[in-house]
Amino acid sequence: MLNRLLRNVFFLLENNQVFLWSLLAAVILLGMVPRIWGFQKYSGEFYANDGVEYRDIAEQLYKGNGFSISYCRWYEASPPGMDPSHLLHTDLSRPPLFPLLGCLLFYLPFDWTLSAKIACLLLSAACSAAVFLLGKELFGKTTGFLAALIYTFYPYSVYYTVCWSSENLFLLFLVLGLLFLLPALRGDFSLKHVFASGLCWGLLVLTRPQGFIFIPILAAAAVIAFFLRRDDRRRIFRISICCGFAMLLVLAPWMIRNYRVGGVPTPLTFFGPYSFCLASSEIGYASYKYLDSPEYAPKTDAEWERFHREKKRILAERGLFTLTGANPCWKQWAWEYIRENPGKMVYMAFFRILHWFRACPNLIILPDSVIFLLRSYFTVFLFLLLSGLWFARRNLRSLCLLVPPLCGLAMAVPFLMVLRFRYPFFAPFASVLAAYGFYRLVQLFPEKKSAKASLKNTQNP
C-alpha cells in the first residue's frame, strides 16, 4: 500500500506542474517551522560562527568606514597605548559579499537582528529551491523534489540557518554555479548559462575563500575537454573565455581593493597564514586528542590562551600590528611546527579525514538523545546516499556531485576541521544522491496487483 501511494505521488510530481510546485512550496514553508523555533530556542547562538565580526564590518560599511572592523581580533597585536575606542582598522580577514548583505539590512526600517533573521530564512528557502533544480536537472522532477525535502530538514541545514553566518550564501552560489554548467556536459554550449555560472563562481569566492579551489578544477576540466573533444574545440574555447571573463568581472574590484590596502592583488583574504598556523599547532593537536572527552574544553582553552598570548607578544615586540605584516610570522611558525612534529601532523591529518565523516561535532557537548537522533538520521541518510551513488554510477553527469565533497575533504587535511566547513560542500549534493537512491529503491519493488485483477489476468481465452 505504501509503495502504491509513493508511486502515485511520483506520477503526479512528474506529470502535474501545479501539484509539484504546490508540494515544493509546502515543504519549504514547513521547513520554516524548525528554523523559527531555533531562532527562539537558541537566540544566543545567532551571532556564533563569526557572526559578530560580519555584523561589525557591515555596520562600518553602512557608516561609510569601508571594509573595516572596530576592534582588534584575538590574533591581532594591539599597538601600545592605543585607545580601545579608536581601534577602527581595515579588515583583511573576511570576504566582502556577506558583509555587503548585512550592510543593506541597515537601510531597512526594522531592527537589524530581525531583518537578518528574515534574510536567513529567505536564503534557506533559496537553497532548498536550488537543490530542487539541481536534482531535477540530473534525475528528473521527482528526485528534485525529494532532494529539496531531504535538504530542507537536514539537521545542519536547520542549524546554520539560525546563525548569522555565510554558509547558506556560499552553498547557494555553489549549487547554482554547478547547475548552470550542467547543460554544457550534455552538449548545450549556451553562453548565457556559462556566463551565469562564471558569475556564481566569482561570487562564491567573494563569499568564502574556500570557493577558489573550484577555479583551477574548472580550468583543468576545460583544458582536458579541449583536447579530448576535437569537434567541439571552438565552442569549448569560447565558453571557457566567457566563464573566465564573468569570474574576472566579479573578482576584479575586490582584487584591486586588496592590492591597494594589502599590496597583493588577490581575490582571497589575508586570513590563510593564521588559519594554517592555527591548524599546525598544539591547539589543533589537543582538539583531536581530547575530542569527545570531558577534558576537551579545559585542555583546548588552556592551549588556546597560551598560544595566542605567546604569538601576540612576539608580534608586538616586532611592531607587527597589521595582518599583512604578521603573515610571514604565521607562515614561519606553522612550518616550524610541521618540521618539528611530523608524528603529530600525521595524527591530525588522519583524524581530520575521519572528522569529515562524523555525524556529531563533539559528543561531549550534546545530550545522549540528540546523539541518538543524529546517528539514526545519518545511518539512513548514508544508506540512501550510497544507494543513489550506485544507481547513478553510469550517469557521467551525476559524477559532478562528488567533486564538491572531495574538494572539502582535501581541504580538511591541511586546515583545522569543523563541521560547518563540511556542510556546504556536502549537504546539497548528498541530498540529491540520497533522493535518487530513495526513488530508485521504490521502483525496485513491483506494484502489487489486486486479487481480482490477478484472477482475471490468469484466465485463458
Secondary structure, DSSP 8 states (H G I E B T S, - for coil): -HHHHHHHHHHHHHH-HHHHHHHHHHHHHHHHHHHHHHHHHTGGGTTTTTHHHHHHHHHHHHTT--SEESS--TTS---TT--GGG--EE--SS-SHHHHHHHHHTTSSS-HHHHHHHHHHHHHHHHHHHHHHHHHHHH-HHHHHHHHHHHHT-HHHHHTTSS--SHHHHHHHHHHHHHHHHHHHTT---HHHHHHHHHHHHHHHHH-GGGGGHHHHHHHHHHHHHHH-GGGHHHHHHHHHHHHHHHHHHHHHHHHHHHHHHSS--SS-S-HHHHHHHHSSHHHHHHHHTTTSTTHHHHHHHHHHHHHHHHHHHHHHTT--SHHHHHHHHHHHHHHHHHH-HHHHHHHHHHHHHHHT-SSS-GGGS-HHHHHHHHHHHHHHHHHHHHHHHHTTT-GGGGGGGHHHHHHHHHHTTS---HHHHHHHHHHHHHHHHHHHHHHHHHHS-----HHHHHHHT---
